Amino acid sequence: MTTYRNFISGKWVESTSTRTAANVNPANTDDVLGTVRQATRDEARAAVEAAANAFRDWRATPAPTRGRIVAKAARLLEENKEEVAQLLTREEGKTIAESRGELQRSINVAEFCAGEARRLNGETIPSELPLNFAYTIKQPIGVVACVTPWNFPVAIPIWKIAPALVAGNTVVFKPASITPATAVRITEIFEAAGIPAGVLNLVLGSGSEAGDEIINHPAVKAISFTGSNGVGIRLYEQASRRGAKVQCEMGGKNPVIVLEDADMDLAVESTAQGAFGSSGQRCTATSRAVVVNEVADEFVQRLAKRAQSMRLGAGADPQTEMGPSVDENQFKTVLSYIDVGREDGATLVCGGERASVDGLDKGYFVHPTVFDHVTPDMRIAREEIFGPVLSVLRVRDFDHAMEVANDCEYGLSSSIFTNDAARIFRFVDEIETGMTHINSPTTGGEAHVPFGGIKGTGIGDREQGSTALDFYTDLKVVYVDYTGRKREGNLY
């Protein structure tokens, strides 16, 4: 059986730790992919030191050269797309179509970032003084820690690692413990692309030990994190105390508003895709449907029918529409929230239990679940579940819908279904989310477009697109005085 290894200073090194965990297929727990040895603090420290030692030479490498390595990694991802997608499905549980989509997004992001290596531009700024030249340049920060989640174990590491490398930083990559196989495969691809020793380091370990050592190491100048709010806020508190730069992309409780003039077929299918796609395990998943009373009965009836028709199964089957929860802990969390919804008085319309028939009994499957008559104060309307559970909140009109949609600590994504142009633009102006969609699901995004949220969802610069390199660079302002004379007067 495979034992996954760390990648430190250009070498694959097996951990000396005695703490191990099995890497299990969530669709079939009899299928064990391999074993993870949880890295020790000493091993995490060695990875940071390797990155620190490699920084000077990597920083001095011309940006277009750095970009060529990232571009080669993109080509290798393309060449190995199906193999990595199959591995992703087996390890994380998402459908093969979703895995192929994630791989294509990863390729697109790497290609985009590689191109940015030739556009690490500053700006020239007219000086108010004669014979003076002012301009800005972007420079790398140093060692960057990329701490990534299990739900997009290829795409999210790529959209952190690629811009970090292009900007001239060295990287310590700490993935989620339950998706080590894809993390190893990503690192192998960058190794094959020619990444110099120490520039990219992989540490497989727990957040409480390996992660804590990385976050608190003084050589780590920046941390990019995606994950839960609880972990992200603690990380931010730790790192900010020593002045490190921090970027956190955290939870979501994303609303879709359905108005009385909506295209009902489109609204129902888009909501189902957003709520149940990837088993609800997306930060952009639709978890609240805010529906005006006039069409609420029809919407709920049709959505429940669609939910009940979804085909559950192993993601490798191309007919599968929804896979399992990623592991036993997440599976139990989803079921516990369903119990909470019942206890709080919401109406369970469909789902609400484990799916254990037709060969699903060995996996962590939960039926797509719809709750109706949910009120804004209920926990299922306020807390991120990260599972295939949708809460329907009924409202009087558009103004009431906006009030309910914005009554949330999170602010990642949202959408509205209407054909009224005036209300569409009011929605765009007033909705409190970093991203929003018109007549399409809350999920989805493009490689060249910024990604991120506001309120309790995001800390720091946005990821991807035109903002991809902002977090990974420091801006330096340069003043060149070519008068050859002492300056007279007020020097500010």
N, C-alpha and C positions, 0 to 999 in steps of 0.2 A: 504493500500500500504506500502511496506517495506521502512523504513527510515534507511539508512546505518549508523552504528555507528563506532566510533573510538575504538581502543583497546589500552589501556594505563595502564601500571602496572598490567597486568593480568586481567583487567576488561573491559567489553564492555560499553562504555560511549557515550551517545547521545550528540552531539554538541549543544551548546547554541546559535550558530550562526543563524541569520535570513536570511542569504544568502543561497539560495537553488537552486538546478538544478535537472531536471528530467533525469533519466537514460533511454534512449530510444533505442529500437531495430532499427538499421539503415536500416534493410530490410523492416520494417513496422513501421512507426512512430506512428501509433495508439497503438502500443504495448509498454507500459511504464513499465519498470521493477521495478522502485522504485525512491526514492528521496535521494539526497545527500545534507547534510548540510555542507557547506564549513567551515572547522575548523578554529578557531580563532588563533591568535598568542599565546594567553595564553595557549590554548590546545596543540599547537605544542610544546611550551616550556615545558609543563608538560610531554609530551612524551619523550623529550630529557632528562629531569631530572630523569624520571623513569629509562631510559636506563643507565644513569650515576650511579644511586644508585645500579643497579643490576650488574654492571660490575665486581666488586671485587669478588663476589661469583661465578659468571659464569666463570671468568678467572681461578679461583681456581678449578673448576670442571675438572676432568681428561678428556683429549681430547677424548679418546674412549667413555666415557659416553656422551659427547656432540654429538659424532658421532652416538650413538645409537638413540638419539632423532631425528636426521635428517633422519636416516634410517627408523624409525617408520613413519615419515612424508611421506617418499617415499612409504611405504606400504599402507598408508591411501590414498595417491593420486592414487595408483593402484586400490584400492578397490572402489574408487569413480570416477574412470576415466570417465565413460560415463556421469555421472551426471554433472561433471565439464565441460566436453567437450560441452555438450548441452547448459550449461549456457554461456560458452565462445562464442559459435556461436550466441546465441540470443543477447548477449551484444555487441560483437565486429563486427559481421557480416560475419566472414570467414566461409567457408564451413565446414560441420561436419567432413569431412575427414581431412581437415587442422587442425581443433581443436583437433581431436584425435591424430594427429601427434605431435602437440604442447604438449599435455599432456604426450605422451610417451617420448618426449625429456626432459620434466621437471622431470619425474620419473628417467630417466637415469642420469640426472645431479645430482639429490639428492642422488641417490645410489652411484655415483662416489665420491661425496664430503664426504659422510658418511665414505667411505673406507679410504679417506685421513686422517681421524682422527687418524688412526693408523700409518700414514706415515708422521707425522709432523717432519720430520727428519732435522737435521743439518748435519754438516760434521766435521770430525776430521782432523786437519791440522798439519803435522809434524813441530815442532818448530826447529829453528836453534840453540836454546840454549839447553844445557843438562838439564835433569830433569825438563822439562817444557812441558805442555800439552795445546794445543790450539784447541778450537772447537767453533762451532756456534750453536745457538738455535733460533727458530722462536717463537716470542711472539705476543699476540694480541695487537691491537692499542688502542682500547677503544670503544667509541660510534661511530658507522658507520651509515651514512644516505644512504639509498638505494632509489634512485629517478628513477622511471621506466615509460616507455611509454605505450601507449594504444595498439600498434599493436601486441605485444606478451605479453598479460597481465598476463599470468601464467608462461611461460618459463623464461622470463627475470627476474622477481622477484625471482624465484627459483634459477637461476644461480648467483644471487647476495647474497640472504639471506643465502643459504645453506653454501657456503664457509666462509661467515662472521661468522656464528654461530660456525662452526667446529673449526675455528681458535681461538675462545674464545672471540669474540667481542659481544657487545650488539647492537641491530639494531633499528633504526627508519625508517620505511617503508612508503614512500610517493609515492603512485601510481598516474597515470594519473587520472584526475578528471572524465573522461568520461567512465572509466571502474572500478567502485567501487565494483560491485558485485563479480567479480573474485578475487579482492584484499581481500575482506572480507572472501571469501571461503578459500583462501590460508592461511590466518591467523588463521581461525578456525581449519584447518588441523594441523598446528603447535601447536596450543593450545591443541588439542586432543592428539598430540604426546607427550605432557608433558613438553613443554617449560616453564621454571620458570617465575614467574611474573616479568615484566620489561625487560626481555631479548629480546623480540620482541614486538615492538609497532607499531601500524598502525595509520596513520593520513590521513584522507580524506580531502583534501583542495586544494586551488589554489596555484600555484607556487609563485605568487606575494605576498601572505600573509603567509600561513602556510609553504610553501617551503622556502621562504626567511628567516623566523624565524629559521628554522632548519639549513639551510646552514650557517648562521652567528652566531649560538650559539657556544660559546667557548668550550663547552663540546664535540662537534662533532669533532672528530679527523680525520675523513676521509669521503669522499663523493664519491659514485659510481653512475654515471649518464648515462642514455641512452636516447637520444632524438635529437632534432635539433641542428645544429651548433650554431645558434644565442643564444639559451638558454644555451647551454653547455659552450660556451666561456664566457658568462657573469658569469655563476656559477664559472667557473675556476678563473676568475679575482677576484671575491669576496672571495672565499675560500683561494686562494693562498696568499692573502694579510695578512691573519692571520696564515699562515704556515700550514694549513690543507692539508692532502694528498688527491689528486683528481684523479679520473679515469673517463674519458668521452669517450663514444662510440657514434659517431654522424652520420653525413650523408654519403650518397653514391651516385655515378653516374656511376654505374657499367657497363663496356663494355664487350660485347662478340665479338670476332673477328672471322669472317667466311672467310676462304681462299678457293681458287679455287678447292682444292682436298678434301674438306669437304664432309662427309656423309650428304647430303642435308636433308634427312628425319630426321636424328638425330638433325641436327642444327636447323631446323625449329621448331620441337616439343620442344626442350630444351629451345629455345629462347622464345617461347610462354609461357611455364611454368614459366620461370624466369620473364617475363615481366608482365604477367596477373594473375599469381597465387597470392592468398591473395589480389586480386585487386590492385596489384602493391605496396602494403603497407608494404614492407619489406625494411630494410636498405640494404639488399643484392640483391634487385630486379634488373633485367636486364633493364636498361633504355636507353642504346646505343648499337646498332648493327653496328659494323664497318666491312663493307663487301667489298671485292675486286670487281672491276667493272665487271670482267669476269662472275661472278655468281650473281650479284646484282639483275638483273631483275627477275631471277627465284626465288631467295630468297624472294624478296618482294611480288611477286605474291602468292607464296605458304604460306607465313606468313599471308598475308591478308586473304586468304581463311580460314586458321586455326582460326584467330581471329574472323572472322564473324560466324564461326561455334560454338563458345563457348556458352554454355548455362548459361545464367544469371538467378539468382533467390535467394530466401532465402536459407541461408546456411544449414538449417535443412533438406532440400530436398536432398537426396543422389545423385540425378542426376545433381545437380547444380555444375558447374565448376568454376564460379566466383560470389562472393557476392558483396555487395555494398561498397562504401566509408564509413568510420566509423561514420561520422556525417556531418551536413550541412556545417560546415566550411571547412572540407577537400574536400567535394563534390564541393563546389564553387571554391576552389583553383585549383582542377584538371581542371574544365571547363575553368577557367581563363587562365591556361597555354595552353590549346588547342587553345584559341583565340590568344594568343601570338604567337604560332607556325604558325598559318595562316598569321598573320600580318607580321611576319618576312620573309615570302616567302617560307616556307617549303611546300611540296606537301602532302596534306591530302589524304591518300590511303583508309582508312576505319575508321569507328567509328567517334569520334569527337563530340558526343552529348549525352545528357541524354537518358537513356533507360527508357521508360515510358509505354511500351505496355505489354500485357500479365500479368497484375497484379503487374507490377514493379513501378507503379506511386506513391506509398506510401513509396518508399525507395530511397536511395541515389545511384542509379545505373548509371554508365557511361559505354557506349559501349567500348570494347577494341579498342584502337586507335593506328594506325601506321602512322607516318610521314616519307616520303622519301625525298631524296635530302636535307637533313639537313646539314648545315655547322657548323664547330666547334665553330664559334663565336655566334651562335644563343642561346638564353636563354634556349630553350628546350634541347639543347645539353650540357648545363653547370650547370643548376640549378636542384636541387632535386625536383621532382614533387610529389612523393609518391602517384601515381595513375597508372591506366592501360594505360600508354602512352609510346610508344617506338619510338625512333628516329633512323632512318637508315642513316648512314654516309658512302658514297661511297669513296673508296680509290684505288690507283693505284696498290699497291703491299704490301707485308708483312712489309717492312720498313715504308711505309707510314701509314699502319695500326697501327704500334706501336707508331708512332709519334702522331697520332690522339687519340689513346686510353689513352696515358699518358698526354695529354693536358687537365688536369682536376685538380681542387683543392682537390678532394677527392681521397681516396686510400683504399677502403674497399675490394671489390671482383672483380673478372674478370674471363673470360673463353675464350678458343680458340677451334675452330673446324678445325682440319687438321689431316692428317695421316703422315705428314712429321716430323720425329723424330728430325731432326736438328732444324727445326723452333719451334717445341714444347719446346725444351730446351732453345733456344734463348728467347722465350716468357717468360718462367719461370724466366730466369735471368733478363730480362729487364722490365717486367711489374711492374708498381709502385702501387701495391696493397698488402695488408697484407695477403690476401688469394686468391688463384687462382684455377681454375678447368680446366681439360683437357677433351674435348669432353663430357662435362656435364654442366648443368645450373650454373649460378653464385650463386644461392641460395643453402642452405643446409649446414649442419655441423654435427659433432658428439660430444657427451657429453664429451668424454675423450680427445678431440683435442682442442688446443687453438683457440680463436675466437677474431678477431679485425683487425683494419686497420691502415694505416699510413697516412702521409700528413695531410690534414684537417679533416680526419675522426676520428683519435684516439689521446687521451692524456692519458699517464700513462700505467700501466701494462695491458697485455692482460687478457681477461676473459676466464674461463672454462679450462678444461683439466689439463695438467701438470702445467700450470701457474695460476690455479684458486685461490690458496691461497696466491700468491705473494703479491697482493695488500693489503690483509687483515692482513698481519703480518709485524712486524719489525724484522730485523735480528740483533741479539746480538752476538758479538764476546767475547769469554771468554778465558783468559789466566790463567793457574794454574801453579804457580811456587812451586814445592815441594822439592827445594834444602834445604830450611830451613836456607838460608844464604842471606846476603845483596848482591845484584847484583853489580858486578864490571864493570867498563868500560863504553862504549857508550850505553846509554839507549834509543837512537833514540828520 
